[in-house]
Amino acid sequence: MARIFVTGCTQGLGRLTAEALLDDGHQVVAHARDAGRVDDLAARGADVVTGDLADPGRTRDVAAQVNRLGQMDAVIHNAGVMTGPSVLPVNVVAPYLLTALVDTPARLIYLSSGMHRGGRAELTGLDWSGARPTASYSDSKLLLTTLAAAVARRWPRVRAHAVDPGWVPTRMGGAGAPDDLRLGVSTQTWLATSDEPEVLTTDGYWYHRRRAARHPSAGDHDLQERLLDALADHTGTPLG
């Protein structure tokens, strides 16, 4: 049994991932902005932490709540938004802060998107605070994929991976999305819990349990370092 922290558990992939982990007998720490929206997960034994990941102060509090519960075996950074000024705060800044502040687990999984391949590998002019919308969803997912690669390089003792769950039929993806929702969920749970040899690696980009090609810029060490520096400057918290 593993203890796994999952962000964004109120709906979609995050909720389905938490449910699948509970079904398999794992201990889940479920995150939501409002605890009432995950009452059913709590009734099944999940611990619940709350906080708005668009707010760095509340994100820090989420990290503190998780640390009070004890050491995690894995963290799945699932929470994300598609549009609006919170794209960078939720999709990039919050995963960075949680990575820096939650006691480091053995495994870190970051939910990317195939749309990251259309993102811009550009940091100039970004408003990390979200006061102004300065990045698209694709941009944010390229930066998140770059963050995952940077963590894998900085922390070789940790198994850090990015996952493309596919265009799946959730509220974000829409009812007509063509990809397999089951595989969109199982890839993350597999990376968080399995001891199969391919899982016990690091710096992977995965689509439906297979390694896939990511945007070349995500593997650029210079971009990785500049991204970590920018996020450390914005948050006042270095990755370490």
N, C-alpha and C positions, 0 to 999 in steps of 0.2 A: 504494500500500500504506500502510495506517495502522497505528499501534501503539496497541493498545487494552487497557486493564486491566479485567478482569471479576472482580467478587467473587462468591464462592459457586459455584465451578465443579465441585463434586463430583457434582452430580446436577441433575435438573430443568432449568429454564429457563437457569440459568447454564451448565451443561455444554453444552446444545444451542446456546446462543449462542456459546460459545467454539468449538465444532466448526464452526458455520456460518461464523464469521469466518476460521478456518483454511482451510476449503474455498474461500473466496473470495480466499485469498492474503494475508490480513492477518497482521500480527505480533501475537500474543496474549500478554498477561501474565495467567496464570490464578492465582486465589487459592483456597486450600483450607486447612483446619485441619491436614490431614495430607498431605504431598506425595505419599505413596504412592497416594492416591486419584485423582491426576491424572497418573499415570505415562504413560498413553496419550497425553494431550495434550502432555506433555513430549517424548515420542517423535516427535510430529509437528512439533516445533519451538517449542512454546510455552515461554516462561519461566514459572517457578513461584515464587510467594511464599506464605508460610505464616504463619498466626496465627489465634487465636481472637478473632473480632470482638466477643464478649461481654465481653472484657477490654480496657479502654482502653489499658493499657500495651502489650499485644500488638498492638492496632490501630495504635498509634504506630509499632511496629516494622514492621508491614506497610507503612505509608507510607514508612518509611525504605528498606525493600527495593525498593519501586517506584521511588523517586527515584534509587537507585543504578543502576538499569537505564537511566535516561535519561528524556527528556521523552515523555510520552504525548500522543497526539492526541485520545483520548477515554477517559473512565472510565464504565463501566456499573456502577452500584451495584445489584447484583442480590441479594446475600445477604439472607436474611430468615428469621424463625421465626414460627410461627403462634400459639404459646401459651407460657405459662410466664414466669418472671421475666426472661428475656433479651429479651423483646419490645422494650422500649425501648432497651437497650444495643445490640442488633444492628440493629434496624430504623431507629433514629433517631440514636443517639449515634455509632455507627461511621461511617455515611455523612457525618455532620457533621465528625467528626475527619479522615476521609480527604479530604474536600473542603478542609478548612483546611490540611492538611499535605502532601498530594501536590502536586508542582509543577503549577500550574494548566494544564489542557489546554484545547484549543479547544472541546471538547464535554463535557457532563456529562449523563448519563442516569440517572434515578432510577426504580426499579421500584416503582410504586404498586400499587393494586388498586381495583377498583370498590367494594370494601367500605369504602374511605375515606369514602364519602358517608354512612356510618352512624357515623362517628367523632365524638368530642366535641372541640370546639375549646376545650379547657380545659387550662391548664398548672398550676393550683394543685394541690398535693398529689402531684405526680408524683415517683416515686423513680427518677431516671435511672440509678442504680447497678444496679438490678435486685435489690436486697436484698429488696424487697417487690414483688409484682406489682400495679402501680397503673394499668395501661393495657391495653386490649384490642388485638387485631390491627388492628381498624378505627381505633381511636384513633391507633395508631402510623403507619398509612398516611396518615391525614389530616395528621399532623405532618410526615411525610416529604414529602408533596405540598406542604405549606406551605414546607418547607425548600427544595425545588426552585424554587418561585416567589420566595423570598427571595434565593436565589443569582442567579437571572436578573435581578432588580432591582438587586442590589448590584454585580454584575459584568456590565454590558451587553456587554462584549467577548466573553463566553463564551456559547455556545449551550446553555442549560440547559433540559431537558425532563423531564417525568414521563410514565411509560407505564403504562397499565393493560393487562397482557398478556391479560386475560380469565380466565375460569374454565376453565383448561386441564387436560388429563389428565396431571398429574405426580403424584409421591408426595404433595405437599401438596394438590393439587387433587382427587385421587382419579381412579380409572380411568373413572368415569362422567361426568366433567366435559364439558360440551357445547360449549365453545368450540374454535376452530381453533388447535391447538398451533403449526402452521407460522407463522400470523400473529402469535401471541404472541411468537415468536422474531424474526421478520423485522422487526417494527417497531423493536426496539432496534438491530439491526444496521444498518438503514436510517438511523436517526437518527445513529448513530455514524460512518457512512462516506459517505453519499450527499451529492452537491452539488446535488440538486434544490432549486428555490427554496423550497418549503415547509419543507424541513429547515433551510435557512440562516436561520432565525428563532430566537426564544427564547421562554421562558415558555409552552411548549405543554403541554397534557395530551392524550395520544394513546391511542387505542384502535384497533388494527388499521389503522394508517397513516392514520387520520383524526383530526382534532382533535375532542375531546369536552368536554362540560361537566364541570368539577370542582366540588367542594364550594365554595360561595362564600367560606367562611372562609379558604381557602387563598390567596386574593388580598387578604386584609385586611392592609394594611401594618403596622398596630399589632400584630396577632398575629404577623406575620413577625418584627418587631423584638423582641418579647418572647420568642419562641422562640429567636432567635439569642442574646439576652442570657442566657437560662436555660442554653443549651448551653455558651456561653462560660464562664459561672460554674462549671458542673459540671466541665468539662474543664480549665479554666485556659488555654484556647486560643481566642482570638478568631478570627473568620472573616477579618478584615482587609478 
